[in-house]
Amino acid sequence: MNRALPTILSGLLLISAPAAVGDCAEPADALVNFTDHIAPILKQHCTSCHGETRKKAGLDFSNYEAVLRGGSGGKVVVAGRASKSRMLELMTAENPAERMPLNGELVPAEQIAKIRDWIAEGLRESAKSGANLPEIVEFTPKDPTSGTMEPAPVPSKLPPITRVKVLRPFPVLALAAAPRAPFFAVPAYECIDFIDAATKETLGSIPFAEGEPHVLRFNRSGSLLLAAGGRPVEKGIAALIDVGTGKRLATIGDEADAALAADLSPDERQVALSGTGRVVKIYATKDGAPLHSLVKHTDWVTALAFSPDGKLLASGDRVGNIYLWDPHTGQVVLPLADHKGAIRALSWRADGKVLATCGEDGLIVWWDVAKGMPMTAQAEAHTRQRAPGEYGKIAGGVLDATFGPQGQLATCGRDYKVRVWSPAGKLLEAFSIADPAQSEPARTKIFPTRVAITADGKTVVAGDSAGRLHSWAITAK
């Protein structure tokens, strides 16, 4: 898996033996390009430590393709965005302990300006190359928290897509019920399907070319879908998609690994994104600009959730840490510290007074957010029975949890069960995903991975590790 970006890319741009950079043969007003202008600068200051034979922090600055690829911490130059380019940030750091070349001479101001121009003009490779500037897609938040909502869109007239053939069904890594219509969204490889809750038929599909969608979240009106994911050790993004048309409205973030956690703020102005990098990043949806980097987690961030009023952001990680943040200032408001295993899900009750958390330690906690204390909890909520002749610790992790519209909580776990709990934390019903037609060994290899409750609160839906969908009527009150 990808490694998080180090606080300082040790050895980045270390100085080599001084050498003058030759005058360019290009006209004074020529656009800056790598071959004629940037390669000589990097050769002078960087390639002794970041070249073909020595690649500190995984960086090779000896050729154009390698510079664009970046290193173990991700990309170091971003076309058109000098302020987001790590190379330039470290070259101009005020702290000598962080500035690159480390323990070396300052890169001359005129060379810094040349690199800045190269980035701003689109990272041209040569004088004859075109710019690599990204397409600018501006998103206009509609703020569904105020005013009258339009009728809920149903994705029944989406254009057909070409699906990637896979050897076996894709596990259900994400699941989201539309908040005002009887369908839900479920991922497949490089696409997302909208499924009718009653018939289980596919209403339509949209592409997700970045790879595997790990997170799906509808906005409050159901008109917008947040999809986040990517390809491991390659790319991670969040996309905002118009549910009615299937059109992608914005692509946000550029992680060096697949995004594992994401959420859209209720006013649609912010997207929170994180994963193996351990840093929670908050972006503006209007233009994709970074707003805050929340640095507190010591392991992969596995869950993110904005409160219904947008005043808090909850984050959980792989070692059980949970924090409540102020997403507008980037400051920690409160840590929540009852879990001892990886956090698998965070879900806010519709009134914003209660946050449900669950994890691999088998614990479900209903938190009274105002007091910062558990309102109630269920230990070993999904621990299966020990089979004859089985010894050792029994895995009892809770893999997902989500609130329904009436305050009931649906969970699923490693006991192959889906459970529905009352608002007070009392078990109401339990359902099994086991297929009676399969033998016992085959049944125990398949477990529920994600769970959702439909908009009317009458049906619980679950996806499993074999890519199947299940649903049951909720009868208990």
C-alpha positions, 0 to 999 in steps of 0.5 A: 500500500501507499506510504503517507507523505513524510513531513519533510521529504528527507534529502529532497533537492540536496545540492550537488557540486556547484555548476553554472546553468548555461544560458538558454538559446530560446528567445527571452519571451519563450514559454518555459519548458523542461528540456531547455529551462528546468532540467539544467536547474534540477541537474545543478541542485537535485539529481545527485540525490534524486537521479537515476542511481540514487532516488531519495524519497522515491524521487528521480529528477533526471527526466521529465516523466519521472518528475511528473510521476513524483515519489513515495509521497506523491506528486511534487508538481501540479500543472497550473498550481504552483501553490500546490506543488511540493517541489516549490514549497520546499525550495522556498520554505522559511525554516532552514530545517525544512528548506531544500536543498537541505543544508545547502545553498539557496536556489537562486530567486531567478531559478525559483521564478523559472520553476514557478512559471513552468508549473503555472504554464502547464509543465511543458516538456519542450518548446514544441509541447503543449500545456498540461493544464487540467480542465477547470470545472466549477461546481455551484453549491445549491445548499439544499438545507434551505428553501423548497427541494425540487422533486427527487431525481430518478436515474432512469434515463442515463446513457449506456456505459461500457463495463469492464469485464471482471473475473468475479463479482466486485465486493460491495465496498460502498452502499448509499440509499437515496434520501427521497426516492426508492433506490440506492447506489452501489459500486462495481469496478470503474462504475456505479449502479443505481438499483431499484429498492423494490425490484433490484433492477438496475435503473442506470449506471455511471462511469468511475474511470479512476478505479474502485469507488470506496465511498458513496454519499447522497446529498440531502435532496438526493440530486447529487452523489459523492463518489470517492475512491481510486486505484491503490498506490496510484490515485485517489479522488472524490467526484460530484455527480448529477444523479438525474443526468449522470454528468460529473460536475467536479473532480476534487483531490489528487491523492497518491493512493485510493481514497478510503473515506470521504463526505460532502458537507450539508451545504455542499460547499466542502468535501472531506477526503482522506485515506492511507495518508493519515491527513484529513483534507477539506476542499472547497467544492466550488473550485477544488481549492484546499481549505484545511489539512487536519493532522492528528491521526496516526494511522489510515483514516477509514471513516469521515462524516459531517454532522447534519448541520455541517458544524462538525466533522467526525473522523476515525482511523485504523487504530480506533482514534475518533476526532470531532473537528470544526471543518471551518477552522480545522481545529480539533473540538473533541476526541472520542476514545472508547474503541480499541480497533479499526473504525469502520463507520461513522453515522450521524442521527438526523437530528445531529445529537447522536453519532454512532461509531463501530469498529473491528473491536466489535463495539457499537457506541451511540455518542451523546455529542453535546456531552462527549459521552456514550449514550449507550453501547453494545459490546461484541455486537456481531460476534458469531458463535464458536463452531465445533472444534474451533479454538482461539479468538472469534472475529466479531468486528462490526463492518458498517453502521448507518442511521435510518430516517426514524432513528433506527441504526442498521449494522452488519458484521463478521457474524454474517448478520445484519442487525437493526437497533432501536434509537435507544440501542436495543436490538430489534431484528437480525437477518442472515445473508447465508444462502441455504443452497450453499454448504456451510464452508461456502456460506462462512466465506461470505460476509456483509460489507455494507448496509443501508436503510431506504428512505421510507425506513421500511427496508434494510439493504446489505451488500456482501463480499461476493458482490451480492445484494440482500434486503429485508423488511423492517417489521419491529418498532 
